[in-house]
Amino acid sequence: MTFKELLDSVTFDDVAEQIVRLYPDMENSLGWYKLHFDMLRLMKPEYHDGANDDVCHITMEDWEDDSGLHLDASPMEGDFWEHSLTKELIIAPDVKATNAELAACCLWHTSFYGFTEKQVSDRFRCYEDWDVDKKGRLIPRIRGEVLAKKKLSVIRRNGGMIPTVKELSPSKKKELTSLAKRYFSYSDTRMNKIKRKRLFRRKFMVYYYKRLIHISDFIIFVT
């Protein structure tokens, strides 16, 4: 079964129920998930050269936060959505999940950088990843940090609240940590433990501010 076939086999009402169950912190984003779901259902599956993979592995993963095993779909994040629709779902033998649960998990991953093409474009336009200063040191070029803080000030002035890094849910911390670690797995840079820890923190914050902008956009939109 491909991702496209999976989406065609379920209704959004069934998937929404599983999104809330699997990712409780996403309950207030169901409107965006409905938009994302409908958009993908209307898309024509299209293969793209250079994509992360031609299949998606459905497994049970330990997030190492004492919360047990969680349903996971990889790789889905960062690929063209048209290509993701072509991916054959390879389900591990120990996975016992309904189609609605599988769809909720996949949608959670495909919407990581945004629910619509405009959101994804905006995220990457306001964020540039790494730069090098005059001494040759890697530094994060976080123009999005300024944008995020401006949006946060608007929300706070109106009595709203955005979670700090410490207040993030275990699932979100797991996402950001995984992405930050992935950068080092592809990097050939030689560095000591102190520098590696510092760069890891910077990379983590790059992804944190990406998510902040996304959350802030939604809150401002509905207020």
Summary of the structure (lengths in Angstrom):
residues: 223
radius of gyration: 18.2
end to end distance: 40.0
largest distance: 55.4
contacts: 613
relative contact order: 0.13
helix: 56%
strand: 11%
